[in-house]
Amino acid sequence: MNRKTLTFFLSVLISALCLGGAFGSRTAYAAQEDLLDSWNEGVNKTAIIDFVTKVTGEVGSNPVDIEERIAVFDNDGTLWTERPHYFQQDFIESQPTTVSKSKIRRVSKSAKKDIDHVDSDEIKTALNDIAVFDGITTDDYDQLASNFLNNENHPDYNAQYIELTYKPVIELVDYLKANDFQVYICSGGGRDFVRSFAFDAYGIPTEQVIGSSVKTKFVDDGSGGALVRQAMLAQYNDQQGKPVGIQRQIGKRPIMAVGNSSGDLEMFQYTDDGMGADSNSLIVLINHDDCDREYRYNYNQNNESLDAANESGHENWIVASMRDDFKTIFPNSEVSQNSNGNYCIDE
């Protein structure tokens, strides 16, 4: 075979491989879209798919490098239910021992030395947790939290706490991971509490959980040592603390953020690249507007994140309606509300 013939055959082979790779990639991408099966067809599902398509370079755009594909998700009210009370608070109140209010006040006063204000319900819950579980090991805490979530039923639902995750949001997590995103939880609640269930509930490993954390100390117990919780806040991770926590643990800005409340506003602002409709970032606000299947709030309350999503220049911010965008709420279709609940919370 002469050189010209060999060159021709090689060029044909390379072209075939490239086309095959392109078709294969497109087919794989189409299959990944099926991961969003619990989302109704509409502008918000389309916006999510278009964003992922854009940053992965599927339509010829300049892709975002894999190591820069970082998404952060709030936990309470975003990945699972938060009303009418936080699951972490229910866990605290389930403990047989009681802690004096003076001790909780001391923890709160100490925390105020490190942060400007302690006014969100989520951080107050985290501080209560710090006071109540002072002196136990992190391993014991993890076991207590896991046992509670997997064995106790929520008072407003015929389901255990661990079952009250949002199926469409978990699908979004899986969809992003299928497109080479690193997915982190960024919660105002307690980091140890979220770590106790994050992998089982969401498939997110413990090392990718950012949250309000307690100081610990190492003790030599003769069998490998243990970390003992102290009654002091180590990291404040709500509101303006969320970008601080993200930088501290990840060291990079996310390109996507998902949340539901005013406590997520600073995380949204930190993620937004300010390019509006031309942005390589996406903000997704979960709006609780379905009191038939879950709860309705953000209806008559001041939600700074919801207000910001409606501002000019925030075309890359979308508001996902639980009522209109979610085909179903919970992974278990048998989950339903008890008859004595109040699910329309007009605050």
C-alpha positions in Angstrom: 0.0 0.0 0.0 1.5 3.3 -1.0 1.7 6.4 1.2 -1.2 8.2 -0.4 -3.6 5.2 0.0 -2.5 4.7 3.6 -3.1 8.4 4.4 -6.6 8.1 2.8 -7.6 5.1 4.9 -6.2 6.6 8.1 -8.2 9.8 7.5 -11.4 7.8 6.9 -10.8 5.8 10.1 -10.2 8.9 12.2 -13.3 10.6 10.8 -15.4 7.5 11.6 -14.0 7.4 15.2 -14.8 11.1 15.7 -18.3 10.7 14.4 -18.9 7.7 16.5 -17.6 9.5 19.5 -19.9 12.4 18.8 -23.0 10.2 18.3 -22.1 8.2 21.4 -21.7 11.3 23.5 -25.0 12.7 22.3 -26.8 9.4 23.0 -25.3 9.3 26.5 -26.4 12.8 27.2 -29.9 12.1 26.1 -30.0 9.2 28.5 -28.8 11.5 31.3 -31.7 13.8 30.7 -34.0 11.0 31.7 -32.5 11.4 35.2 -34.8 14.4 35.5 -38.0 12.3 35.1 -39.7 13.8 38.1 -39.6 17.3 36.6 -42.5 18.4 34.5 -41.6 19.7 31.1 -41.3 23.4 31.0 -39.1 26.5 31.0 -37.3 25.6 34.3 -36.4 22.0 33.3 -35.3 23.3 29.9 -33.1 26.0 31.6 -31.4 23.4 33.7 -30.7 21.1 30.7 -29.6 24.0 28.6 -27.1 25.2 31.3 -25.6 21.7 31.7 -25.4 21.3 27.9 -23.6 24.6 27.7 -21.0 24.1 30.4 -20.2 20.5 29.3 -19.7 21.7 25.7 -22.3 19.4 24.2 -23.5 22.0 21.7 -20.2 23.4 20.6 -19.9 26.0 23.4 -16.7 26.5 25.4 -17.0 23.9 28.1 -16.2 24.5 31.7 -13.3 22.4 32.9 -14.4 19.3 34.9 -12.5 20.5 37.9 -14.5 23.8 37.9 -17.9 22.1 37.6 -18.9 22.6 41.2 -22.5 22.8 42.5 -23.6 23.6 46.0 -27.0 22.6 47.5 -28.6 23.9 50.7 -30.1 21.1 52.8 -33.2 22.1 54.8 -36.0 23.0 52.5 -33.9 22.2 49.4 -33.0 18.5 49.6 -35.6 17.6 52.3 -38.5 19.0 54.2 -37.8 21.8 56.8 -41.3 22.9 57.9 -42.9 23.3 60.3 -39.7 22.6 62.2 -36.2 21.5 61.4 -35.4 17.8 61.6 -32.3 18.6 63.6 -34.4 20.3 66.2 -36.7 17.3 66.4 -33.6 15.1 66.9 -32.4 17.4 69.7 -35.7 17.2 71.5 -35.9 13.5 71.2 -32.9 13.0 73.6 -33.8 11.8 77.1 -31.5 14.3 78.8 -32.2 18.0 79.0 -29.8 20.9 78.9 -30.4 24.1 80.9 -31.4 27.2 79.0 -28.4 29.0 80.6 -26.0 26.6 78.9 -27.6 27.2 75.5 -27.4 31.0 76.2 -23.7 30.6 77.0 -23.1 28.8 73.7 -25.0 31.5 71.8 -23.1 34.3 73.5 -19.8 32.6 72.7 -20.8 32.2 69.1 -21.7 35.9 68.8 -18.0 36.8 69.4 -17.2 35.1 66.0 -20.3 36.2 63.9 -22.2 39.4 63.5 -25.6 38.0 64.4 -27.4 34.8 65.3 -30.9 35.3 64.0 -31.7 32.5 61.6 -33.7 29.6 62.9 -31.2 27.2 61.3 -28.2 28.5 63.1 -30.1 28.7 66.4 -30.9 25.0 66.0 -27.2 24.2 65.3 -26.2 26.1 68.5 -28.8 24.1 70.5 -27.3 21.0 69.1 -23.8 22.1 70.3 -25.1 22.6 73.8 -27.1 19.4 74.1 -24.4 17.0 72.7 -21.4 18.5 74.5 -18.9 15.9 75.6 -19.9 12.9 73.4 -17.7 11.5 70.6 -18.4 12.3 67.0 -18.9 8.6 66.4 -21.6 8.3 69.1 -23.3 11.5 67.7 -23.3 10.0 64.2 -25.0 6.8 65.5 -27.6 8.7 67.5 -28.6 10.9 64.6 -28.7 8.0 62.1 -30.9 5.9 64.5 -33.3 8.8 64.9 -33.7 9.6 61.2 -34.1 5.9 60.2 -36.4 4.8 62.9 -38.6 7.8 64.0 -41.7 8.9 62.1 -42.3 12.6 61.3 -45.3 13.9 63.2 -46.9 15.4 60.1 -46.3 12.5 57.7 -46.8 8.7 57.6 -43.1 8.3 57.0 -39.7 8.2 58.7 -37.7 11.4 58.6 -35.1 9.8 56.2 -37.9 9.3 53.6 -38.8 13.0 53.3 -36.3 13.9 50.7 -37.3 15.6 47.5 -37.1 13.2 44.6 -36.8 15.9 41.8 -33.9 17.5 43.7 -32.1 14.2 44.2 -32.5 13.6 40.5 -30.9 16.9 39.8 -27.9 15.9 42.0 -27.6 12.7 40.1 -27.9 14.5 36.7 -25.1 16.9 37.7 -22.9 14.0 38.8 -23.5 12.2 35.5 -22.1 15.3 33.8 -18.9 15.4 35.9 -20.1 17.9 38.5 -18.8 17.8 42.1 -21.8 18.3 44.2 -21.5 19.7 47.8 -24.1 20.3 50.5 -23.8 23.8 52.1 -26.1 23.9 55.1 -26.7 26.3 57.9 -27.5 23.3 60.0 -25.0 21.1 61.8 -22.3 19.6 59.7 -22.2 16.4 61.8 -25.9 16.0 61.7 -26.0 16.3 57.9 -23.0 14.0 57.5 -24.9 11.2 59.4 -27.3 10.7 56.5 -25.9 12.6 53.4 -24.6 9.6 51.5 -27.6 7.3 52.3 -30.2 9.9 51.5 -28.5 11.8 48.6 -25.5 9.9 47.5 -23.3 12.8 48.6 -20.2 11.7 50.5 -19.5 13.1 54.0 -16.4 14.9 52.8 -18.6 17.0 50.5 -20.8 18.4 53.4 -20.2 21.9 54.5 -22.2 23.1 57.6 -22.1 24.8 60.9 -19.6 22.8 63.0 -18.6 22.3 66.6 -15.1 22.3 68.0 -13.7 18.9 68.9 -10.7 17.6 70.8 -8.8 14.3 70.4 -8.7 11.9 73.3 -6.7 8.7 73.6 -9.2 6.1 74.6 -6.8 3.2 74.1 -8.5 1.9 70.9 -7.4 4.3 68.2 -8.6 7.5 69.8 -11.8 9.6 69.4 -12.9 13.1 68.8 -15.0 14.6 71.5 -17.4 17.4 70.8 -17.0 20.7 72.7 -19.6 23.3 73.5 -18.1 25.9 71.1 -18.9 26.9 67.6 -16.1 26.2 65.1 -17.8 27.4 61.9 -20.8 29.5 61.2 -22.3 28.4 57.9 -25.5 30.3 57.3 -26.2 33.5 55.4 -22.9 35.4 54.9 -21.1 32.3 56.4 -22.0 30.1 53.5 -19.5 31.7 51.0 -16.9 31.6 53.8 -17.5 27.9 54.3 -17.4 27.2 50.6 -14.0 28.9 50.2 -12.7 27.2 53.3 -13.6 23.7 52.2 -13.6 23.9 48.4 -11.3 26.8 47.6 -13.2 27.6 44.4 -16.4 29.4 43.4 -19.3 27.1 42.4 -21.0 27.6 39.0 -24.3 26.4 40.3 -26.2 26.9 43.5 -29.6 25.5 44.7 -31.4 26.7 47.7 -34.8 28.0 49.0 -34.5 30.8 51.5 -33.0 34.2 52.4 -30.3 32.2 54.2 -29.0 31.2 50.7 -28.8 34.7 49.3 -25.1 35.2 49.9 -24.3 31.7 48.5 -26.3 32.7 45.4 -24.5 36.0 45.0 -21.1 34.3 45.4 -22.0 31.7 42.7 -23.5 34.2 40.2 -20.8 35.4 37.7 -22.9 38.5 36.9 -23.3 37.8 33.2 -27.1 37.4 33.3 -28.4 35.6 30.2 -24.9 34.9 29.0 -23.8 33.4 32.3 -21.9 30.3 32.9 -23.5 30.1 36.3 -27.0 29.0 37.3 -29.0 29.8 40.5 -32.0 27.6 41.3 -34.5 28.6 44.0 -36.9 26.0 45.2 -40.2 27.7 45.9 -42.5 26.0 48.5 -45.9 26.7 47.0 -47.7 23.3 47.3 -49.7 22.8 50.5 -51.5 19.8 49.1 -48.4 17.6 48.8 -45.9 19.4 51.1 -46.1 22.9 52.5 -46.7 26.4 51.2 -44.6 29.2 52.6 -42.4 31.9 51.0 -46.0 33.0 50.2 -46.4 36.0 52.5 -42.9 36.3 54.0 -39.9 38.3 53.1 -37.6 36.0 51.1 -34.7 38.0 49.9 -33.5 35.3 47.6 -37.0 35.1 45.9 -37.0 38.9 45.5 -33.5 38.8 44.0 -34.5 36.1 41.5 -37.0 38.6 40.1 -34.6 41.4 39.7 -33.3 42.6 36.3 -29.9 41.1 35.4 -30.7 37.9 37.1 -31.8 36.0 34.0 -29.7 33.1 35.2 -31.7 32.8 38.4 -34.7 30.5 38.1 -37.6 29.8 40.5 -38.6 26.2 40.5 -42.2 25.8 41.7 -42.8 22.6 43.7 -46.5 22.8 42.6 -45.9 23.3 38.9 -42.4 21.8 38.2 -42.4 18.7 40.4 -44.4 15.7 39.2 -43.9 14.1 42.6 -42.4 15.3 45.9 -41.1 12.3 47.8 -39.3 9.2 46.5 -41.9 6.9 48.2 -45.2 7.5 46.5 -47.0 6.1 49.6 -45.9 9.1 51.7 -48.8 11.3 52.6 -49.7 14.0 55.1 -51.6 13.3 58.3 -55.0 14.8 58.5 -54.2 17.1 61.4 -51.5 19.1 59.7 -51.5 22.8 58.8 -49.7 22.9 55.4 -50.4 26.4 54.3 -48.1 28.6 56.4 -48.8 32.2 55.6 -46.0 34.1 57.3 
